[in-house]
């Protein structure tokens, strides 16, 4: 290796570190912008559909954005109410847990004594509050950046209506135009299908917990919806709190029923429906998935962990559609 090659490698590494530092510093702006861009990808087909019915572009965008934010406001109000009630009742659940352990102590004295000591040291109420604050801090920061999300979403939807013409003018080459069109189509399909699958998972989880009689099914359904964007471990994280609550509330029958419900939903949705609809899009190495969670979580915070897999899939699709970078997409696949 000569000096010029070594210098280029050093410059490339330095540039990469500077970019990472810039992304980390720009987190308060970057997170809402990324969220708005993902929302624009999801909602642009609805805008195009309304425009085909001779509605003015501005009116079509206004209808879609108003409907989207109305939906978010309604769900956010329900979620905030459930969260407040759950936090208020945490000491009561801790007392129920202690009583439940007292009943089991007769059958398993050696195990229950150790378990009670561990739970007392763990301080469930304090740690649950800390976990909830960390979980919803990203959502809270998004709410403070609502104006930035709103305007970015509106301008992105406006730009999407003329982007195909601009691509033709800039690229000219039909092959390049086809690459961009295929990339856009695949990204849009992935985000739409993944969001619908996550929504179905959240609805099924909420309905299942409501049937069993577990408190706050809306809260746990919303958690399942968000965590479904994180493959494998997301479903596990979303299942643990409601299963524990079902055990505290309803005893062993509730614990077993909720566990079976989560296993059934994840087997049907995660192993049967999702692979058929997503195809090879999620064919990503587990190591790459884990590293992407760590990387984007560090760069963008809690919301970054939710966006990590969609961002990684978008990068993989971009590498796949262009022949010269297809080998990189194969490297990060399973």
C-alpha positions as CSV (number, residue, x, y, z in Angstrom):
1,X,0.0,0.0,0.0
2,X,1.5,3.3,-1.1
3,X,1.3,6.7,0.8
4,X,-1.5,8.0,-1.5
5,X,-3.8,5.0,-0.8
6,X,-3.1,5.2,2.9
7,X,-3.9,8.9,2.9
8,X,-7.2,8.2,1.1
9,X,-8.2,5.6,3.7
10,X,-7.4,8.0,6.5
11,X,-9.4,10.8,4.9
12,X,-12.3,8.5,4.3
13,X,-12.3,7.3,8.0
14,X,-12.0,10.9,9.2
15,X,-14.9,12.0,6.9
16,X,-17.0,9.1,8.2
17,X,-16.4,10.1,11.9
18,X,-17.3,13.7,11.1
19,X,-20.5,12.6,9.5
20,X,-21.4,10.5,12.5
21,X,-20.7,13.4,14.8
22,X,-22.8,15.7,12.6
23,X,-25.7,13.2,12.7
24,X,-25.5,12.9,16.5
25,X,-25.5,16.7,17.0
26,X,-28.4,17.1,14.5
27,X,-30.6,14.5,16.3
28,X,-33.3,17.1,17.4
29,X,-33.8,18.1,13.8
30,X,-33.0,14.8,12.1
31,X,-35.5,12.7,14.0
32,X,-38.7,14.7,13.1
33,X,-37.5,15.2,9.5
34,X,-37.0,11.4,9.1
35,X,-40.4,10.7,10.7
36,X,-42.0,13.2,8.3
37,X,-40.3,11.7,5.3
38,X,-41.5,8.2,6.3
39,X,-45.0,9.5,6.7
40,X,-44.8,11.2,3.3
41,X,-43.8,7.9,1.7
42,X,-46.8,6.2,3.3
43,X,-49.3,8.9,2.5
44,X,-48.2,10.0,-1.0
45,X,-50.3,7.2,-2.7
46,X,-53.4,8.6,-1.0
47,X,-52.6,12.1,-2.3
48,X,-52.1,10.7,-5.8
49,X,-55.4,8.8,-5.6
50,X,-57.3,12.0,-4.7
51,X,-55.5,14.0,-7.4
52,X,-56.7,11.5,-10.0
53,X,-60.2,12.4,-9.0
54,X,-59.5,16.0,-10.2
55,X,-59.0,17.4,-6.7
56,X,-56.4,20.2,-6.5
57,X,-53.0,19.1,-5.2
58,X,-53.2,21.5,-2.3
59,X,-56.6,20.3,-1.2
60,X,-55.7,16.6,-1.5
61,X,-52.6,17.2,0.7
62,X,-54.7,19.1,3.2
63,X,-57.2,16.3,3.4
64,X,-54.6,13.6,3.9
65,X,-52.5,15.6,6.4
66,X,-55.6,16.6,8.4
67,X,-56.8,13.0,8.5
68,X,-53.4,11.7,9.5
69,X,-53.0,14.2,12.4
70,X,-56.6,13.7,13.5
71,X,-55.9,10.0,13.7
72,X,-52.7,10.6,15.7
73,X,-54.4,13.0,18.0
74,X,-57.2,10.6,18.8
75,X,-54.9,7.6,19.4
76,X,-52.5,9.8,21.3
77,X,-55.2,11.0,23.7
78,X,-56.3,7.4,24.4
79,X,-52.7,6.3,24.9
80,X,-51.9,9.2,27.2
81,X,-55.0,8.5,29.3
82,X,-54.2,4.8,29.6
83,X,-50.6,5.5,30.5
84,X,-51.5,8.0,33.2
85,X,-54.0,5.5,34.7
86,X,-51.4,2.7,34.6
87,X,-48.7,4.9,36.3
88,X,-51.2,5.8,39.0
89,X,-52.0,2.2,39.7
90,X,-48.4,0.9,39.8
91,X,-48.2,0.8,43.6
92,X,-51.4,-1.2,43.7
93,X,-50.0,-3.8,41.2
94,X,-46.9,-4.0,43.3
95,X,-49.0,-4.9,46.3
96,X,-51.0,-7.5,44.3
97,X,-47.7,-9.0,43.2
98,X,-46.6,-9.3,46.9
99,X,-49.9,-10.9,47.8
100,X,-49.6,-13.4,44.9
101,X,-46.1,-14.4,46.0
102,X,-47.4,-14.9,49.6
103,X,-49.9,-17.4,48.3
104,X,-47.3,-19.3,46.3
105,X,-44.9,-19.3,49.2
106,X,-46.6,-22.3,50.8
107,X,-45.8,-24.5,47.7
108,X,-42.4,-23.1,46.8
109,X,-40.9,-21.6,50.0
110,X,-37.3,-21.7,48.9
111,X,-38.0,-20.2,45.5
112,X,-40.5,-17.5,46.6
113,X,-38.3,-16.2,49.4
114,X,-35.4,-15.6,46.9
115,X,-37.9,-14.1,44.4
116,X,-39.4,-11.7,46.9
117,X,-36.0,-10.5,47.9
118,X,-35.1,-10.0,44.2
119,X,-38.3,-8.1,43.5
120,X,-37.8,-5.9,46.6
121,X,-34.3,-5.0,45.5
122,X,-35.4,-4.4,41.9
123,X,-38.0,-1.8,43.1
124,X,-40.7,-2.5,40.4
125,X,-42.6,0.8,40.7
126,X,-39.5,3.0,40.4
127,X,-38.0,1.0,37.6
128,X,-41.3,0.9,35.7
129,X,-41.6,4.6,35.9
130,X,-38.0,5.1,34.6
131,X,-38.7,2.7,31.7
132,X,-41.9,4.4,30.7
133,X,-40.2,7.8,30.8
134,X,-37.4,6.6,28.6
135,X,-39.9,4.9,26.2
136,X,-42.1,7.9,25.8
137,X,-39.4,10.5,25.9
138,X,-38.8,10.0,22.2
139,X,-42.5,10.5,21.5
140,X,-42.6,13.6,23.7
141,X,-39.7,15.1,21.8
142,X,-41.5,14.4,18.6
143,X,-44.6,16.2,19.9
144,X,-42.4,19.3,20.6
145,X,-41.2,19.1,17.0
146,X,-44.7,18.8,15.6
147,X,-44.5,22.0,13.5
148,X,-41.3,20.8,11.9
149,X,-42.9,17.4,11.1
150,X,-46.0,19.1,9.7
151,X,-44.2,21.4,7.3
152,X,-41.7,18.8,6.2
153,X,-44.6,16.4,5.5
154,X,-46.5,19.0,3.5
155,X,-43.6,20.1,1.4
156,X,-42.5,16.4,0.9
157,X,-45.9,15.5,-0.4
158,X,-45.9,18.6,-2.7
159,X,-42.4,17.6,-4.0
160,X,-43.6,14.0,-4.6
161,X,-46.1,15.1,-7.2
162,X,-43.3,16.5,-9.5
163,X,-40.4,14.3,-8.5
164,X,-40.8,11.9,-11.5
165,X,-40.5,14.8,-14.0
166,X,-37.4,16.1,-12.2
167,X,-35.8,12.7,-12.3
168,X,-36.3,12.5,-16.0
169,X,-34.8,15.9,-16.6
170,X,-31.8,15.3,-14.3
171,X,-30.9,11.7,-15.2
172,X,-32.0,11.4,-18.8
173,X,-30.7,7.9,-18.9
174,X,-33.6,5.5,-19.0
175,X,-31.8,2.8,-17.0
176,X,-31.1,5.3,-14.2
177,X,-34.7,6.4,-14.2
178,X,-35.8,2.8,-13.9
179,X,-33.5,2.2,-11.0
180,X,-34.9,5.2,-9.1
181,X,-38.5,4.2,-9.9
182,X,-37.9,0.6,-8.7
183,X,-36.2,1.9,-5.5
184,X,-39.1,4.2,-4.8
185,X,-41.7,1.5,-5.5
186,X,-40.0,-1.1,-3.3
187,X,-39.4,1.4,-0.4
188,X,-43.0,2.5,-0.5
189,X,-44.3,-1.0,-0.6
190,X,-42.1,-2.1,2.3
191,X,-43.1,0.8,4.5
192,X,-46.8,0.4,3.7
193,X,-46.9,-3.4,4.2
194,X,-44.8,-3.2,7.4
195,X,-47.0,-0.5,8.8
196,X,-50.2,-2.5,8.0
197,X,-48.7,-5.6,9.6
198,X,-47.7,-3.7,12.7
199,X,-51.2,-2.2,12.9
200,X,-52.8,-5.6,12.6
201,X,-50.4,-6.9,15.3
202,X,-51.3,-4.1,17.6
203,X,-55.1,-4.5,17.1
204,X,-54.9,-8.3,17.6
205,X,-52.8,-7.9,20.8
206,X,-55.2,-5.2,22.2
207,X,-58.3,-7.3,21.3
208,X,-56.7,-10.5,22.8
209,X,-55.9,-8.7,26.1
210,X,-59.3,-7.1,26.2
211,X,-60.9,-10.6,25.9
212,X,-58.8,-12.0,28.7
213,X,-59.6,-9.0,30.9
214,X,-56.1,-7.4,31.2
215,X,-56.1,-3.7,32.1
216,X,-55.2,-1.1,29.5
217,X,-55.3,-3.1,26.3
218,X,-55.0,0.1,24.2
219,X,-51.6,0.8,25.9
220,X,-50.3,-2.7,25.2
221,X,-51.7,-2.8,21.7
222,X,-49.9,0.5,20.9
223,X,-46.7,-0.9,22.4
224,X,-47.0,-4.0,20.2
225,X,-47.6,-1.8,17.1
226,X,-44.5,0.2,17.8
227,X,-42.2,-2.7,18.8
228,X,-43.3,-4.7,15.7
229,X,-41.0,-2.5,13.6
230,X,-38.1,-4.1,15.5
231,X,-37.8,-7.8,14.3
232,X,-37.5,-10.6,16.7
233,X,-36.7,-8.8,20.0
234,X,-39.5,-6.2,19.4
235,X,-42.3,-8.7,19.9
236,X,-40.6,-10.1,23.0
237,X,-40.2,-6.6,24.6
238,X,-43.9,-5.8,23.8
239,X,-45.1,-9.0,25.4
240,X,-43.3,-8.9,28.7
241,X,-45.2,-6.1,30.5
242,X,-48.8,-7.2,29.7
243,X,-48.0,-10.9,30.5
244,X,-46.6,-9.9,33.9
245,X,-49.7,-7.6,34.4
246,X,-52.0,-10.5,33.4
247,X,-50.3,-12.8,36.0
248,X,-50.6,-10.1,38.7
249,X,-54.2,-9.4,37.8
250,X,-55.6,-12.8,37.0
251,X,-53.1,-15.2,38.5
252,X,-51.8,-18.3,36.6
253,X,-54.8,-18.5,34.2
254,X,-54.2,-14.9,33.0
255,X,-50.4,-15.5,32.7
256,X,-50.9,-18.7,30.6
257,X,-53.7,-17.2,28.5
258,X,-51.8,-14.0,27.6
259,X,-48.6,-15.9,26.9
260,X,-50.4,-18.3,24.6
261,X,-52.1,-15.4,22.9
262,X,-48.8,-13.6,22.2
263,X,-47.2,-16.7,20.9
264,X,-50.1,-17.4,18.6
265,X,-50.3,-13.9,17.2
266,X,-46.5,-13.8,16.6
267,X,-46.5,-17.2,15.0
268,X,-49.3,-16.4,12.6
269,X,-48.4,-12.8,11.8
270,X,-44.6,-13.0,12.2
271,X,-43.9,-16.4,10.7
272,X,-46.8,-16.9,8.2
273,X,-48.3,-13.6,7.0
274,X,-45.3,-11.2,7.1
275,X,-42.8,-13.4,5.2
276,X,-45.3,-13.9,2.4
277,X,-46.1,-10.2,2.1
278,X,-42.5,-8.9,2.6
279,X,-40.8,-11.5,0.4
280,X,-37.0,-11.1,0.6
281,X,-37.1,-7.5,1.8
282,X,-36.4,-8.5,5.4
283,X,-33.7,-11.0,4.3
284,X,-31.1,-9.3,6.5
285,X,-28.4,-10.8,8.6
286,X,-29.3,-11.0,12.4
287,X,-25.9,-9.4,13.2
288,X,-26.7,-6.5,10.8
289,X,-30.1,-6.1,12.4
290,X,-28.6,-6.0,15.9
291,X,-25.8,-3.5,14.9
292,X,-28.3,-1.3,13.1
293,X,-30.4,-1.1,16.3
294,X,-27.4,-0.2,18.4
295,X,-26.1,2.3,15.7
296,X,-29.4,4.1,15.0
297,X,-30.4,4.0,18.7
298,X,-27.1,5.8,19.6
299,X,-27.5,8.3,16.8
300,X,-31.2,9.1,17.0
301,X,-32.2,8.0,20.5
302,X,-35.3,5.8,21.3
303,X,-37.1,6.8,18.1
304,X,-33.9,5.7,16.2
305,X,-34.5,2.1,17.4
306,X,-37.9,2.2,15.9
307,X,-36.6,3.6,12.6
308,X,-33.5,1.5,12.6
309,X,-34.8,-1.5,10.7
310,X,-36.8,0.6,8.1
311,X,-33.7,2.7,7.5
312,X,-31.5,-0.4,7.1
313,X,-34.1,-2.0,4.7
314,X,-34.2,1.2,2.7
315,X,-30.3,1.1,2.4
316,X,-30.5,-2.6,1.4
317,X,-33.2,-1.9,-1.3
318,X,-31.0,0.9,-2.7
319,X,-28.0,-1.4,-2.9
320,X,-30.1,-4.1,-4.6
321,X,-31.6,-2.1,-7.4
322,X,-28.3,-0.9,-8.7
323,X,-26.2,-3.7,-10.3
324,X,-22.8,-2.3,-9.2
325,X,-23.7,-2.3,-5.5
326,X,-25.8,-5.5,-5.5
327,X,-22.9,-7.4,-4.0
328,X,-23.1,-5.2,-0.9
329,X,-26.8,-6.1,-0.5
330,X,-25.9,-9.7,-0.6
331,X,-23.2,-9.2,2.0
332,X,-25.7,-7.9,4.6
333,X,-28.3,-10.6,3.7
334,X,-28.7,-13.8,5.7
